[in-house]
């Protein structure tokens, strides 16, 4: 019981820390994104019977060292590890959490997923579920605006990136991002729970893109 209370305290402290770090984000990677990933990962964890302490810590900390928001593009979870050490999380658990953070992000259509634990699969699925569906559409355009990217450029087709470097350095329009990543995620979910949820969210994106292109070409005028 004491150990359970200590773990719960660490989770709550981590949530408060992360909320403070991400409360002013406007890129779609704000506190509420992390909150949804945390809650959804915990729910999937209950179904898949994984270690809830590891899952919750990794979900809460997964964006703290995100390559998209540091100058070096490095994915080493230095800040996450420092936080875990400050909370006196045991070294084995801390390393497991950091391994999940290292491998969580999508790195290109042709790049292998190196996640190798059930807890990691769950957190990755929760993060990917938040990248698709209605919320995923909103987040995609929020990030595109944050990066000063065009909504759509008919003269710049999507690219199926063969390496992380290609994906990381891409500056293509937001609609391309659907084809380069978001529409691929349904078939890259790890758990049966996430695969089921992804089916409906994927459909929402397909319908949105169909309507987007109809409006772009003016096909809905005069109907």
N, C-alpha and C positions, 0 to 999 in steps of 0.2 A: 504493500500500500504506500509506503514512504517513497519507494522508487517511482511509482506511478505519479504521485503528487509532484515529485521533482521534475519528471519528464513533462508533465502538463505545464508546470511553471516555466520551463525552458521554451516550450512551444509558444506560450503567451508572450513571453519576453521577446522572442524572435519576431512574432507578429507585430508587436508594438514598434520594434526597431525598424522593420521593413516598411511599415506604414509611414513612418517618419521619413524614410529615405525616398519613397516613391510617390508621396502624396501630391506633388506638383508636376508630375510627368504629363506630357501632352502627346506622346508618341504612340499611345495604345499599350504601353507597358507600365501603366500606372498601378497604384495600390490595388485597385479593384480588379485588374487583370490577375494580379498575384493572389488576391483573395479568392477569385473564382477557381483558379488552378488548385489552390490549397483545399478548398471545400470539395471540389470534384475529385481530386486525387484521394482525399480521405474517404469519400463515398465509394469509389472504385476499390480502394484498399479493403474495405469491409467486405466486399463481394469476393475479391480475389484472395483474401486471407494472407496479406503480407504484413510486414513490420510497420505499424502505423507511425511510430516515432521517426523512423528513417524517412518514410514517405512525406510526413508533414514538414520536417526540417528541409528536405530537398525542395519541396514545392514552394515553401516560403522564401528560400534563398536562391532559387534557380536563376533569377535575373540580376542578382547583385554584381556579378562579374561578367555580364553579357558583353561579347565582343563588339556589338553594335554601339555600345555606349562608353567605350574607353578608347583612348587615343592610339594605343598600340595594336588593337585588334586581337589581343591575347585572351585566351579562354581559361587560363589558369585561375582557379577560384581562390585567390589570395584573401580577399575580403571575407568570403564565406568561411574560410578556414580560421581566420582570426576571430570571427564572431563565435564559432563553435568552441574554439579554445577558451575564449573569455567566459563561456557558459559551462566550462568544465565537462563538455561532452567527451566521452571516452574515445581514445584514438581510433579504435576500429570503426565505431559508428561514424565519427567525423570523416574518416577516409572514404567510407562507403557513400556518404552524402556528397562529398566532393567529387567522387567518381561519377555519380549521377549528373551533377552539374556540368562536368567536363563534356559529357556526351549527349546532353539533352537536346541541343539545338539542331535544327535541320541545316544541312551543309551543302545542299545541291541535289538535283534530280539523280545524278549519277554517282553519288557518294554513299558508301555503305554506312548503315546505322551500327555504331559500335556499342550501343547499350547492351548490358549483359546480365541484368538482375531483374527480378520481378518488381522490386520497389522502383527501379529505374524505369521499367516499362510503364508502370502506372503513372508516374509523374510526367513522363514524356507524353503519354496519351492525354492526360489532363491538359497539358500545355497545348498540344495540337488541337484538341477539341475546342479550345478557346480561340484558335486561329481560323476556324471555319464556321459556317452558319451565319446567322444575322450579325452576331457580335463580331465574328471574323471579318465580315465585309466592312463593318464600321472601323475596326482596328486597322485593316489594310489601308484604307484611305486616310486615317489619322496619321499612320506612319509615313505614307507617301507625302502628305503635306509637311510633316516634320522634316523630311529629307528634301523638300522642294522638288519633288518629282511630278511629272505630268500625270494626269489621270489616265490618259490613253494616247498613244501615238501610233496611228495606222502604219507609219513608215518604219516602225521598229518592232519586229516580230519577237515573240518570246524565245528564250534560249534555254535549252536543257543543259545546265551547267555540269561539266564533267568533274570539276574539282571544287573544293571549298574556296580556293583563291578566286576562281571565276565567279562563284556565287557571291562572295563577300564584296567584290569590287563592282558588281553590277549596279547600274544606275537607271535601269529601265523603268518604264511607266508602271503605275500601280496595277492596271488591268493585266499586264504581263505577269505580275506576281501570282495571280490566280492560276495561270497555266504553268508557271515555273515551280510552284510550291503547293498552293492551297488546294487545288483540285487533285493533287497527288496524295494528300494526307489520308483520305478515306481508306486507301489500300495499304497504308503504312502504319495503321494502328496495331498495337501489340496485343491487347487484351480483348476478349470477346465482348466485354461490357462496352468498351470504347468503340469497337467496330459497329455494334448495334446503334449507338448514339450517332456515330459519324454518318451513317446512311442518310438520315433525315437532314442533317446539317449540310451535307454535300449537295443534296437536292435543292436546298435554298439558294446556294451559290450558283448552281447551274441555271436556275430560273432567273436569278438576278442578272447574270451575264447575258442571257438571251434577251431580256428586256432592255438592258443597257445598249446592246448593239442595235436593236430595233429603233430605239430613240436616237442613237448616234447617226443612223442612216435616214432617220425621218420616216421609217416605214409605218409608224403608227398614225401619221397625219392623214386625215381624210378617210379614216376607216369608219 
